[in-house]
Amino acid sequence: MKRWLPLVAWMALIGSALPAHAHKPSDSYLTLRIDGERIDGQWDIALRDLDFAIGLDADQDGDITWGEVKTKHGDIAAYALSRLRVGPANAPCPAHVTGHLVDNHSDGAYAVLRFAATCAAAPKTLSVDYRLFFDIDPQHRGLVRLEYQGKTRAGIFSAEQPEQKFTLAELSKWHQFLDYGKEGVRHIWTGVDHILFLLSLLLPAVLVRFPLPGGRWQAAGNFRAAFWDVVKVVTAFTLAHSITLSLAALSVVSLPSRLVESAIALSVVLAALNNLRPLVFEKRWVIAFCFGLIHGFGFASVLADLGLPPESLLIALIAFNLGVELGQLAIVSVFLPIAYALRASRLYQRGLFAGGSTAIALVATLWLMQRAFNLQLIGG
């Protein structure tokens, strides 16, 4: 094992550079209500993001107070509104601030900027150009809720798609479905803790272990057995997180964000350690299901924070969930053939399986300590 220690150390070093709160990326929540020529808006922006962009924590003590936010109201408004254009490019609807508040979302405190814009005429097609934070964080997303004559449309702004046009008389549910489907794919691909949990369960899929004293992992005899093992694991994880994602997004069950994020980190630790000192190796789908219930609460944070009405929330929920599954399938389709081809090699069994599981356990332990005890051990 000594010859693999440099590999383990390298993987742990790379992993420690990953954000501790990788599960919850940078998001802001924009609501626009159109009534004739007037547009009323509310924009919830994370204080941590604003602090990074314009500096809110004046005394640098790590605690942003209401007083510090209040002194920066003008800067917050100027910074945010300069990165939002509502209306045609040649005749944007001028906006002015109507109020400042602070609110709590699942991942912390947010500045609430209320504003109003007046257009030259009642728009039939509303153009929205959103540029907040993209210059400093390309992974940032702007989640928008558009309300017009009792209809609601949700959308997502990204660095790749910063401008969108909404035909008010034809607020399309299909476009909303596609938006949230793509967001589900992105969320699983950028949710590093979810990916590491899934990989911890997939790494043994191409190996077998016999229940004997001193038993060792050995290469699986055929692809079919490995394939069905993966199917059971992914299906159990999918079913479990779909259940709690739905319950949490529909506000049936609610758990504190800190508890959920800590439990997700713990699930990664235990799944990785189970590869090194197996307690469950025949029915790992049970682990996938049990901890998948916790991961579902994590997936729900984006949808819950947006506050969509029931008819739009259902569409967003189904599309987001399908997007997550497509993202998972993409990961599995790349992982399984490579893992199967390498399963009998020392590179896989000692390096990727044993070394990778060790590195994942170390990284997830740091995440757990940071999330549970509010420490700053690694970047994030």
C-alpha positions in Angstrom: 0.0 0.0 0.0 3.0 2.3 0.6 3.6 2.7 -3.1 0.1 4.1 -3.4 0.5 6.7 -0.6 1.6 9.5 -3.0 -1.5 8.8 -5.1 -3.8 8.9 -2.0 -2.1 12.1 -0.8 -2.5 13.7 -4.2 -6.2 12.9 -4.4 -6.7 14.2 -0.9 -5.0 17.4 -1.8 -7.1 17.9 -4.9 -10.2 17.0 -3.0 -9.4 19.4 -0.2 -9.5 22.2 -2.8 -13.1 21.5 -3.5 -15.6 23.8 -1.8 -17.0 22.5 1.4 -20.4 23.7 0.5 -20.2 22.4 -3.1 -23.7 21.2 -2.8 -25.2 24.7 -2.7 -23.9 26.9 -5.4 -24.3 30.7 -5.7 -27.9 31.6 -6.5 -30.0 34.7 -6.4 -33.8 34.8 -6.6 -35.5 37.4 -8.7 -39.3 38.0 -8.8 -40.9 40.3 -11.4 -44.6 41.2 -11.3 -45.9 42.9 -14.5 -48.9 45.1 -14.3 -49.4 47.2 -17.4 -46.4 49.6 -17.8 -45.2 48.9 -14.2 -42.9 46.2 -13.1 -42.4 45.5 -9.4 -39.4 43.5 -8.5 -37.8 41.7 -5.5 -34.3 40.4 -5.7 -32.8 38.2 -3.0 -29.0 38.1 -3.1 -26.8 36.2 -0.7 -24.8 38.4 1.6 -21.8 36.2 1.3 -21.8 36.8 -2.5 -22.2 40.6 -2.1 -19.4 40.6 0.5 -17.1 39.0 -2.0 -18.1 41.4 -4.8 -18.3 44.8 -3.0 -17.3 44.2 0.6 -19.9 44.2 3.4 -17.9 42.9 6.5 -16.3 46.2 7.4 -14.5 44.9 10.5 -13.5 41.6 8.9 -14.8 39.6 11.8 -16.6 37.1 9.6 -20.1 38.3 10.9 -22.1 40.6 8.6 -24.4 42.7 10.7 -27.5 44.6 9.8 -25.6 47.8 10.5 -22.9 46.9 8.0 -25.5 46.0 5.4 -27.4 49.2 6.0 -24.4 51.4 5.4 -23.9 49.6 2.0 -27.6 49.9 0.8 -26.6 52.4 -1.9 -23.7 50.3 -3.1 -25.8 47.1 -3.1 -28.5 48.8 -5.2 -26.0 50.4 -7.6 -24.1 47.2 -8.1 -27.2 45.0 -8.6 -29.3 47.2 -10.8 -26.3 48.0 -13.0 -26.3 44.3 -13.8 -30.0 43.9 -14.6 -31.9 45.3 -17.6 -35.6 44.9 -18.0 -37.2 45.9 -21.3 -35.9 46.4 -24.8 -32.2 47.0 -25.3 -32.9 50.3 -27.0 -35.4 51.4 -24.4 -34.9 49.7 -21.1 -37.5 50.3 -18.3 -35.7 52.6 -15.7 -35.8 51.1 -12.2 -35.6 52.6 -8.8 -35.2 51.1 -5.4 -38.3 51.0 -3.1 -36.9 49.1 -0.1 -34.2 47.1 1.6 -34.6 44.1 3.8 -32.7 41.0 5.0 -34.1 37.5 4.8 -32.9 34.0 5.6 -32.8 31.3 3.0 -31.8 27.6 3.5 -28.1 28.5 3.0 -27.8 31.8 5.0 -28.8 35.4 5.0 -29.8 37.3 1.9 -30.1 41.0 1.1 -33.6 41.7 -0.2 -33.7 44.5 -2.8 -37.2 45.8 -3.8 -37.5 48.0 -6.8 -40.0 49.2 -9.4 -39.5 49.9 -13.1 -41.8 51.8 -15.5 -41.8 51.1 -19.2 -42.9 53.5 -21.9 -45.7 51.1 -22.8 -47.1 47.9 -21.5 -44.7 45.2 -22.8 -46.0 42.2 -24.7 -42.6 40.6 -24.7 -40.4 41.2 -21.7 -36.7 41.1 -22.3 -34.5 40.5 -19.2 -30.8 40.8 -19.3 -29.1 39.4 -16.1 -25.4 39.9 -15.5 -25.0 39.6 -11.7 -21.7 38.0 -10.5 -21.0 36.3 -13.8 -17.7 38.2 -14.1 -16.5 36.8 -10.7 -18.4 33.5 -10.5 -19.3 31.8 -13.8 -21.2 29.1 -11.9 -23.7 31.6 -10.4 -27.3 31.2 -11.4 -30.2 33.7 -11.3 -33.5 32.0 -10.6 -36.4 34.2 -11.8 -40.1 34.0 -11.2 -42.3 36.0 -13.6 -45.9 36.8 -12.7 -48.4 38.2 -15.2 -52.2 38.2 -15.0 -52.3 35.3 -12.6 -49.8 33.2 -14.6 -46.3 32.3 -13.4 -43.2 31.3 -15.3 -39.9 30.3 -13.8 -36.6 30.5 -15.6 -32.8 30.3 -14.9 -30.1 32.8 -16.0 -26.6 31.6 -16.4 -23.3 32.9 -17.8 -24.1 31.0 -21.0 -27.6 32.4 -21.1 -27.7 35.8 -19.5 -30.6 37.2 -21.6 -34.1 35.8 -22.1 -37.3 37.0 -23.6 -40.7 36.1 -22.2 -43.9 36.4 -24.3 -46.3 37.5 -21.6 -49.4 36.2 -23.3 -47.8 32.8 -23.8 -45.9 32.0 -20.7 -44.7 28.5 -21.7 -44.7 25.7 -19.2 -42.5 23.7 -21.7 -39.7 26.3 -21.5 -39.9 26.2 -17.8 -39.7 22.4 -17.9 -36.6 22.6 -20.0 -35.0 25.2 -17.8 -35.3 23.2 -14.7 -34.4 20.0 -16.4 -31.1 21.6 -17.4 -30.7 22.9 -13.9 -31.1 19.4 -12.5 -28.3 18.1 -14.7 -26.0 21.0 -13.7 -26.9 20.5 -10.0 -25.7 16.9 -9.9 -22.6 17.6 -12.0 -21.6 20.5 -9.7 -22.8 18.9 -6.5 -19.4 17.4 -5.6 -20.7 15.7 -2.4 -23.5 13.9 -4.3 -21.0 12.8 -6.9 -18.5 11.5 -4.3 -21.3 9.6 -2.5 -22.4 8.0 -5.8 -18.8 7.1 -6.7 -18.3 5.5 -3.3 -21.2 3.2 -4.0 -20.1 2.6 -7.6 -16.4 1.7 -7.0 -17.2 -1.8 -5.6 -19.7 -2.6 -8.4 -17.0 -4.2 -10.6 -15.6 -6.2 -7.7 -16.9 -9.0 -5.5 -16.2 -9.9 -1.9 -16.8 -13.3 -0.4 -18.0 -13.3 3.3 -15.0 -15.2 4.6 -12.6 -14.2 7.4 -10.0 -12.0 5.8 -11.9 -11.8 2.6 -10.7 -9.5 -0.1 -12.3 -7.6 -3.0 -11.7 -9.4 -6.3 -12.6 -8.6 -9.9 -16.2 -9.4 -10.9 -16.6 -12.4 -13.2 -18.9 -10.8 -15.8 -20.2 -7.4 -16.9 -23.8 -8.4 -16.4 -23.4 -8.8 -12.6 -21.6 -5.5 -12.3 -24.3 -3.8 -14.5 -27.2 -5.0 -12.3 -25.4 -4.0 -9.2 -25.1 -0.5 -10.5 -28.8 -0.5 -11.6 -29.9 -1.5 -8.1 -27.7 1.2 -6.4 -28.7 4.0 -8.8 -32.4 3.0 -8.7 -32.4 3.0 -4.9 -30.7 6.3 -4.7 -33.1 7.8 -7.3 -36.2 6.5 -5.5 -35.0 7.7 -2.1 -34.0 11.3 -3.1 -37.1 11.6 -5.3 -39.2 11.0 -2.2 -37.6 13.5 0.1 -37.0 16.0 -2.7 -40.8 16.0 -3.3 -41.7 16.2 0.4 -39.2 19.0 1.0 -40.0 21.1 -2.1 -43.8 20.8 -1.3 -43.1 21.9 2.3 -44.4 18.7 3.8 -41.2 18.1 5.6 -38.5 20.6 6.5 -35.1 20.1 8.1 -32.4 22.7 9.0 -29.9 23.3 6.2 -26.9 22.8 8.6 -28.3 19.4 9.7 -28.9 18.3 6.1 -25.5 19.4 4.8 -23.7 17.7 7.7 -25.7 14.5 7.2 -24.8 14.5 3.5 -21.1 14.8 4.3 -21.5 12.0 6.9 -23.1 9.8 4.3 -20.1 10.2 2.0 -17.7 9.4 4.8 -19.6 6.2 5.7 -20.0 5.0 2.1 -16.3 5.4 1.5 -15.3 3.7 4.7 -17.6 0.8 3.9 -15.3 0.1 0.9 -12.3 0.0 3.1 -13.8 -2.0 6.1 -17.0 -3.5 4.6 -20.0 -4.0 6.8 -22.4 -4.0 3.9 -21.2 -5.4 0.6 -24.0 -7.6 -0.8 -26.9 -5.1 -0.5 -25.3 -1.7 -1.0 -28.5 -0.5 -2.5 -29.8 -0.4 1.1 -27.1 2.2 1.9 -28.0 4.1 -1.3 -31.6 4.2 -0.3 -31.1 5.2 3.3 -28.7 8.0 2.6 -30.5 9.0 -0.6 -33.3 10.2 1.6 -31.0 12.7 3.1 -29.6 13.8 -0.2 -33.1 14.6 -1.4 -33.4 17.3 1.2 -30.3 18.8 -0.2 -31.6 18.8 -3.8 -34.8 20.6 -2.6 -33.0 23.7 -1.4 -33.0 25.5 -4.7 -36.7 24.8 -5.5 -37.9 25.6 -2.0 -36.0 28.9 -1.8 -37.5 30.1 -5.1 -41.0 30.0 -3.6 -42.9 28.9 -6.7 -46.7 28.6 -6.6 -48.0 25.0 -6.6 -48.7 24.7 -10.3 -45.3 25.9 -11.3 -43.5 24.1 -8.4 -44.8 20.7 -9.6 -43.4 21.3 -13.1 -40.1 22.5 -11.7 -40.0 19.6 -9.3 -40.6 16.9 -12.0 -38.2 18.5 -14.5 -35.4 19.1 -11.9 -35.7 15.5 -10.7 -35.5 14.2 -14.3 -32.5 16.4 -14.9 -30.7 14.9 -11.8 -31.4 11.4 -13.1 -30.0 12.2 -16.6 -26.9 13.7 -14.9 -26.5 10.6 -12.9 -26.9 8.3 -15.9 -24.2 10.3 -17.7 -21.8 9.8 -14.8 -22.6 6.0 -14.7 -22.3 5.6 -18.5 -18.7 7.0 -18.4 -17.7 5.3 -15.1 -18.9 1.7 -15.6 -17.1 0.7 -18.8 -13.8 2.1 -17.7 -14.0 0.6 -14.2 -14.9 -2.8 -15.6 -12.0 -2.7 -18.0 -9.6 -1.9 -15.2 -11.2 -4.0 -12.5 -8.5 -6.7 -12.3 -5.5 -4.2 -12.3 -3.6 -2.9 -9.3 -4.3 0.5 -10.6 -8.0 0.0 -10.0 -8.0 -2.2 -6.9 -5.2 -0.5 -5.0 -5.2 2.9 -6.5 -8.7 3.9 -7.6 -10.7 1.7 -5.3 -8.7 1.7 -2.0 -6.8 5.0 -2.6 -9.9 6.7 -4.0 -12.1 5.6 -1.1 -9.5 6.8 1.4 -9.3 10.2 -0.3 -13.1 10.6 -0.5 -13.4 9.7 3.2 -10.7 12.3 4.1 -12.3 15.0 2.1 -15.8 14.3 3.4 -14.6 14.2 7.0 -13.2 17.8 6.5 -16.6 18.7 5.0 -18.4 17.2 8.0 -16.3 19.1 10.5 -16.7 22.3 8.7 -20.5 22.0 8.2 -21.3 20.6 11.7 -19.1 22.9 13.7 -19.1 25.9 11.4 -15.3 25.8 10.9 -13.2 27.0 8.0 -10.9 24.1 7.3 -10.9 24.1 3.5 -12.0 26.4 0.8 -15.7 27.0 0.3 
